[in-house]
């Protein structure tokens, strides 16, 4: 995300902290708070835009960090079924690897 709003945000927060709490300055305080919330809104929009523009690998890494790879609402049986399907896919790929390695070890010669 672009960080060109960080300095502005910091300065506005500092101005809010140092502004005297007087009735005459309530409009100033309101406008500073409004500007701060507007910067936050812009940063949120940028974040959403960048999330859309992520590569699949970047999205996977982010999901892995935030623990959103597996839905939390799966039952135990569904989890077992998914693991069974994954095991079956691994076994199928292992068979393909084994058959290719056997074909290579035969040097391609046909023996009758």
C-alpha positions as CSV (number, residue, x, y, z in Angstrom):
1,X,0.0,0.0,0.0
2,X,1.2,3.5,-0.7
3,X,2.5,5.2,2.4
4,X,2.2,8.8,1.2
5,X,-0.7,9.4,3.7
6,X,1.3,8.2,6.7
7,X,3.0,11.6,7.3
8,X,-0.3,13.5,6.9
9,X,-2.1,11.2,9.2
10,X,0.7,11.6,11.8
11,X,0.6,15.4,11.6
12,X,-3.2,15.5,11.9
13,X,-3.1,13.2,15.0
14,X,-0.4,15.4,16.5
15,X,-2.5,18.5,15.9
16,X,-5.5,16.9,17.5
17,X,-3.5,16.0,20.6
18,X,-2.0,19.4,20.9
19,X,-5.2,21.4,20.2
20,X,-6.6,23.0,23.4
21,X,-10.0,21.6,24.4
22,X,-11.9,24.9,24.1
23,X,-15.4,25.5,22.9
24,X,-14.3,28.0,20.3
25,X,-12.1,25.3,18.7
26,X,-14.7,22.6,18.4
27,X,-15.1,23.2,14.6
28,X,-11.4,22.9,14.2
29,X,-11.3,19.6,16.2
30,X,-14.3,18.3,14.1
31,X,-12.6,19.1,10.8
32,X,-9.3,17.5,11.9
33,X,-11.1,14.4,13.0
34,X,-13.0,14.3,9.8
35,X,-9.8,14.7,7.8
36,X,-8.3,11.8,9.8
37,X,-11.3,9.6,9.1
38,X,-11.1,10.5,5.4
39,X,-7.4,9.4,5.2
40,X,-8.4,6.1,6.9
41,X,-11.1,5.6,4.3
42,X,-8.7,6.3,1.4
43,X,-6.2,3.8,3.0
44,X,-9.0,1.2,3.3
45,X,-9.9,1.6,-0.4
46,X,-6.3,1.3,-1.4
47,X,-6.0,-1.9,0.6
48,X,-9.1,-3.4,-1.0
49,X,-7.8,-2.5,-4.4
50,X,-4.4,-4.1,-3.7
51,X,-6.1,-7.2,-2.4
52,X,-7.9,-7.6,-5.7
53,X,-4.7,-7.1,-7.7
54,X,-2.7,-9.7,-5.7
55,X,-1.3,-12.7,-7.5
56,X,-2.8,-16.1,-6.5
57,X,0.4,-16.9,-4.6
58,X,0.4,-13.6,-2.7
59,X,-3.3,-14.2,-1.8
60,X,-2.5,-17.7,-0.6
61,X,0.4,-16.4,1.5
62,X,-1.9,-13.8,3.1
63,X,-4.6,-16.4,3.7
64,X,-2.0,-18.7,5.3
65,X,-0.8,-15.9,7.6
66,X,-4.4,-15.1,8.7
67,X,-5.4,-18.8,9.0
68,X,-8.1,-18.5,6.4
69,X,-7.1,-21.5,4.2
70,X,-9.5,-24.0,5.7
71,X,-13.1,-23.0,6.6
72,X,-13.8,-23.2,10.3
73,X,-17.3,-24.5,9.7
74,X,-16.4,-28.0,8.5
75,X,-17.6,-30.9,10.5
76,X,-15.2,-33.7,11.5
77,X,-16.6,-36.0,8.9
78,X,-16.1,-33.4,6.1
79,X,-12.5,-32.9,7.2
80,X,-11.9,-36.7,7.1
81,X,-13.5,-36.8,3.6
82,X,-11.3,-34.0,2.3
83,X,-8.2,-35.7,3.7
84,X,-9.3,-39.0,2.1
85,X,-9.7,-37.2,-1.3
86,X,-6.2,-35.6,-1.0
87,X,-4.7,-39.0,-0.1
88,X,-6.4,-40.5,-3.2
89,X,-5.0,-37.8,-5.4
90,X,-1.5,-38.3,-4.0
91,X,-1.7,-42.1,-4.6
92,X,-2.8,-41.5,-8.2
93,X,0.1,-39.1,-8.8
94,X,2.5,-41.6,-7.2
95,X,1.2,-44.4,-9.5
96,X,1.9,-42.1,-12.5
97,X,5.4,-41.4,-11.3
98,X,6.0,-45.2,-10.7
99,X,4.7,-46.1,-14.1
100,X,6.9,-43.5,-15.8
101,X,10.0,-44.6,-14.0
102,X,9.2,-48.3,-14.9
103,X,8.9,-47.2,-18.6
104,X,12.2,-45.4,-18.4
105,X,13.9,-48.4,-16.8
106,X,12.8,-50.6,-19.7
107,X,14.8,-48.4,-22.1
108,X,11.8,-48.5,-24.4
109,X,12.6,-51.9,-25.8
110,X,9.8,-54.3,-26.3
111,X,10.6,-57.8,-25.2
112,X,8.4,-60.7,-26.4
